[in-house]
């Protein structure tokens, strides 16, 4: 079985749980060990004090020290631990009872007076040669006849307590190790089970390909913590699918648009090369080819502009434009072209727009050209504009065949054109209205198209108000 990588989220989380478990169990074990140790030491101290007080009571019940000297075994056996120390002596004399198996040297201690009871503060700490903790105490006792004073020196060697603590330490270490092991295994198993939705998401995402872009992640059985991620991922897939389909359609339309002038160029050139031609015929051929090259250049220029709009955040400089003057200039410029179809202009404009002059004129020009190409012969094209606190609006109206909702929805799409009858008088490549929409996007505005039942087609451009500097 392949071991999980250290980069695995499951393994990292399991190790984190193991570390937390180690810290918690270790802290708890240390606290319990310290509490047990303190309890054992306190019990040993009280045991030592109790036994020394008992020695004092026994000495008080004796008539003289001689009785104690005659029966030393009675006092030697009164401390149960064989390593404990019992030393009895008259003040200033050598000990008459000296039980000290390890030959330990008592620390400097001031004996507790006869009239004072022993307390924990009277105890002293030492060390056994084996390193075991030893508690010492020294006290004075008086015999029953009041004629002799005996100094009692006792020590309690905590051998049994140290053995108990050593065994307890082993249990604590074993508990810590077991807790770490169990926590790691259980956390790893639970996390692997809990992260199965991620595995399902990755398997589902692996099914997505250019030929299968409609696959989406399921939100129904997704945990609430991952639902937002799934929603965002599906939304991203929707955008990618729409972009891919748009790009595919754009590529197909572009190939179609370029193929037409290229085929014309090839056909005319092949015909011209079929036999010898006069100079005038060659000049006509070159003029025709130049028209096709100009058309190709225009298509390429528009495509490059749309590409920059899609990819880059274009920064533009805006200027105040007098709407009446601008629309009258446009009407005068296209008057001759409109008259070829018996059309005329009606301008109703006022106010000021804040936009990039070149782009503003290009957008309105494209709408006017569109109205001339597709409007009814002999009709009037209305150019209207006004401005206010919400910005400025420019509209171009012309009479023509009514448009369906589907045609209106696709009006600003790239390479979109209506039926063949609407393209009779045009050499349009279907990019004019797409450029208008792109220019409005750069300005932060909007472009809309509408068609009434009586054949009135209206294009409206809304430019945002001037932003204060």
N, C-alpha and C positions, 0 to 999 in steps of 0.2 A: 504494500500500500504506500502510495506516495505521501510523504510527510508534507503538512501545510507549510507554505513559505512564511518567513518572519514578517512579510508584508501583509499577510492575511489579517483582515479585520477581525475574524473570529478568533484567531490565535492571540492577537494583541489584546482583545477584550478579555479572553480567558486568563492570560497572564496578569492583566490588571486586577481581575477578581482574585487571583491567587495571591498577588502582592497585598491587596487589601486584607484578605483573610489572614495572611501571615502577620501583618502588623496588628490586627485586632486580637487574634489568638495569642500572639506573643505578648502583647501588652496585658491581656487578661491573665495569662499564665504567670507573667512576672509579678503582677499584683497579688495573685493568690499565693505564689511562692513567698513573696515578702511578708504577706499576712501570716502564713503558717510559721515562718521563721520567727517572726516577732512573738507569736503566741507561744511557741516552744521555748524561746529564751525567757519570756516572762514567767512561764510555768516553772522552768528550772530555777529562776531567781527566787520565786516564792517557796519552792521546795527547799532550797538551801537555807533561806531565812527560817523556815519552820523547823528544820532539823537542829539548827544552832540554838534556837529558842528552847527546843526540847532538851538539848544538852544543859542549858542553863537551869531548866526546871529540875532535871535529875540531880545536878550538882547541889541545888538548893535543898533537895530532900535528903542529901547525905549529911552525916554528922561531921565528917572530916574528910580530907583528901586521901587519907590512908585507905579508907574503904574503896575509893576509886582505884587506887594503885593496886589493891589486892584483887580487883575484878576488872582488869583492862579489856578482856575479851567482850564484856558486855557493851562497852562503848565502841570498841573497834568494829562491831557488826551492825551498828545502827545506821550507817550510810550504805545503801544497797549496792551502789556502783563500786566495783572492785578498783577502779582507777581514781576514786575520790580520795581527797586528802582529809585526815583528822589529826590534829596536833593539839595536845593538852600539856600545859606546863604552868608551874607556879611562876609568878611574875619575877623575872630576873634569874630564873633557874632553867636548866636544860629540860626538854620535854620528857615527861614520864609516859606519854602515849604518843607515838609518832608513826602514823600510817601514811606513807607517801611513796607509792609504788614506782612512780616515774622520777623520783628525786627532783621534783620541781622546786624552784626557789620562790617562796612567797614574795609578792611585791611589797613595797613599803606601805604599810597600813597603820593607821591609828586605831587601836582597839576601841570599840564602842563601850562606854561606861556601863556599870552595872545598872544604874537607875534609868537607862535609856533603852527603849525598844529598837530593834533593828528595822531599817527601812531599805528601800531599793537604792537610795543614794549612798548607803554604806558599803555597797558591793564594788569590787574592782575586777577588771578584766585582764586575763592573761592568755597565754597560748601553751598548749600541750606540745611536747616534742614532735608529735605527729601532725601538728597544725590545728588541732581541734580547740575550739573556744573553751576557756576555763573561767569560772566565776569564783572569786575569792571574797572572804569576809573574816574579820577578826573582832572578837567580843570578849568582855570580862564577865566572869560569873563568880558568885559567892556561895560557899558551902553552907550547910544548914546551921552549923554552930557559930557562923560569922567570924570564924577565926582565920580563914584562908581565902585568897583570891586566885582564881585560875583563869589563864588566858586561853581562849579557844580560837584556834585558826582552822578554818574549814574551806575546802574547795570542791566545786562540783564540775566534773569533766563531762561535757555535753556529747559523749560518744554516741549514745543511743539517738539523740536528736540529730546529730550529723548523718547517721545512717538513714534515718527517716527522710531527712532533707535530700540526701543523694538519690534515694529511690523516687522521691517526689519530682526531682529535677528530670530524671529519666522519663517519667510519665508526661511531664509538661512538654519536653522535646518531642516525644513520640506523638502527643496530641497535636502539636504544631505541624509536624511533618504530615500526619494523616489528614489534618484539616486542609493543608495546602494541596495535597494530592487529590482529595475528594472534591474540593472547590474547583480545581483546575479541570478535572474530568467533567464534572457536572456543568460547569460554566461553558466548556467547549461544546458539550452535547446540546445544551439548551440554546446556545447562540447559533449553532449550525441549524437547529430546527427553526429558531426564530428568524434567521436570515434567509430561509428558503424563498420568501417572496422576491428577494434580490436576485437569486439564482433564476427564478422563473422569469423575472423581468429581463435579465441578460439573455436567456434562451429565446425569449420572444423578440428581443431587439435584434438577435442574430438572424432572424428570418427576413429582416428588412433589406431590400436590395432595389436597384433602379427598376427592376421588373416587378417588384412587389412592394410598392410604396404605400399601399393602403393598409398595411398592418399597423395596429395600434395596441398599446399596453392596456390590459384590463384594469379598470378602476374598481370593479365590484368587489373582488376578493383581495384587494390591496389593503394592508394595515393603514390606519389613519395617519401614522407618522410618515408614510411613503406616498400617500395619496396626492399631496401637493407636488411632489417630484414627478409622479406619473402624469398628472395633469399638465405640468409644464413641458414634460417630454413629448406628450402627444400633441400639444400645441406647436412645439418646435417641428414635429414631423408634418403637421398640417402645412406649416409655412414652407418647409422643404419640398413637400409634394407639390404645393402650388407653384413654387419657384421653378421646380424641375419641369413641371408641365408647361409653365410659361416659357421656359428656356427652350424646351423641345419645339413648342409651337413657333416661337420666335425664330429658331434655326431653320425650321421648315419654310416659314414665310420668307425669311431672308434669302434662302437658296432659290425660292421661286422668283422673288423679285430680281435677284441678280442674274438668274438664268435667262430671263426675257431679253434684256439688253445685250447680253453676251451672245445669245443665239442670233439676234439681229445683226450684231457686228460680224459674226462668223459667216452668216448667210450672205450679207452684202459683199463681204470681202471675197468669198468663194465665187460669187457670180461675177464680180469685177475681174477676178483672175482667170475666169473661164476663157476669155478672149481678149484681144488687144482693145484698149479703150482710148478715147480721145482725152485730151487734157481737161476739157469741160466735164466729162463724165467722171474723171478721177477727182476733180474738185468737188463735184456734187457728192461723191462717195465720202470724201473726207469731211465735208460739212455734216453729212448724216451721221458719220461715226462720231464727230465731235459732239453732236447732240446727245448721243447715247452715252458717251464718256461723261458729259456734264451730268446726265441723269444718275450715272453710277457714283460720281463724286458727291452729288447731293444726298444720295442714300447713305453713303459711307459717313458723310459729315453728320447727318442726323443720328445715325446709329452710335457714333462716338459720343455725341452729346448725351444721348439717353444712357449710355454705359457709365459716363461720369456721374450722372445724377443718381444712378442705382448704387454706385460703389462709394462715392465720396460725399462729404458734407461740404457743398459748394458755398463759399461766403460771397455775398453780393453786396454792392453798394447801391443804396436807394436814394432817389432824388424826388422832389415834388414835381408832378406832371400835371399840367392844366388839361383836364379831360376834354374840354371843348376843342381846344386847339389841336390836340393830338388826333382826335377822331375826324376832324375836318381835313387834316393833312392826309390821313389814310383814305378818306373818301375821294379826295382829289387824285391821289396816286393811282387808285384802282378804277377811276371813272372810265377810262378808255376801255379797259378789259371788260367792265360791266356792260358798256354800251354795245359790245360785240354780240351780246345776248339780249339786248333791249332792256337791260336792267338799270335801275337808278338807286341813289342813296338818299336816305332821310336821317339826319343827325339831330339827336336830342341829348345834349350833354351839358354838365355843369359840375363844378367842384374840382377837387384836387386828389390825385392818387399818389401814393408813396411806393415807388417800385424802381427796379433797374430799368432805365429807359430802353436799352437795346432788347432786353428780354420781353418787356411789356409790349413793345411794338411788334416783336416777332410773334407773340401769342395772339394778339388781335389780328395781325395780318393773316395768320393761318386760318382764323375763323372767317375772315372776309373772303379769302380765296375759296374756302369750303362752301360759303354761301353762294358765290358766283358759279362755282362748278356744278353744284347740285340743286340750286334754286330753279324755280320755274322761269321760263323765258318771259320777259316783259314785266316781271314783278319788281317790287321795291324792297331793298335791303335797309332795315332800320338799325342804326347804330345809336345805342342809348348808354348813358353813364351818369352816375351820381355818387356822392360821397357823404359820409356822416361820421359819427363817433365810433361806429362799428367797422369803419373801413370804407372802401370804395367798391363799386360794382360796375362792370362793363358787360353789356349784352349785345348780341348780334342776332337779329331775327330775319328770317327769309321764308318765303312761301315755297312749299315743295310737297312731294308725296308724303303722306303720314308715315311715321316710323312706328314699328312695334316696340313693345317693352324690351324684348331681347336685343333689338338693334340699339336702343338707347343705352342699355346696360353695357354693350360692347363698343360704344361709340368712341371712347378714348383708348381702346386697345390698339396695340401696335399692329400695323398691316391690315387693320380692319377696313373693309370697303363694303358698300351696299351691293345691290344687285347690278348686273351689267348695264341695265338701262340708266342707272344713276351715274355710271362712269363713262357715258358716251362722249362727253366733252372734256374729259380729264385725262391727264397723265399722272395722276396721283400715285404715290407709292404706299399710301396708307399710314404714313408716319406723322402727318401734320397735327392731328388732334392728340396723338400720344405726346408730341413735343409740347403742346399746350398744357397738358396735364402735368408734365415734368416741370415746366416753368412755374406753374402754380404751386407745386410741391416745394420748390426752392424758396418761394416767397412765403410759404406757410399759409397759402390760401386754398381755394377750392375751385373746381370747374364742374359745371353741371349742364346737362342737355335735357330738353323737354320737347314734346310734340303734342299739339292740340288736335282735336278731331277735324278741324277745318283745314289742316295742312300747314299750320304755322309752326315752324321749327325755331327754337330759341336756345342759344348757347349763352351761358352766364359765367363770368369770371369774378370771383370775390377776392379782393386784396385786403389784407389786414391793415389796421390803422398804423400810423407812424409811431414807432416806439420811441419814447423820450430818451435822450442821451444822458 
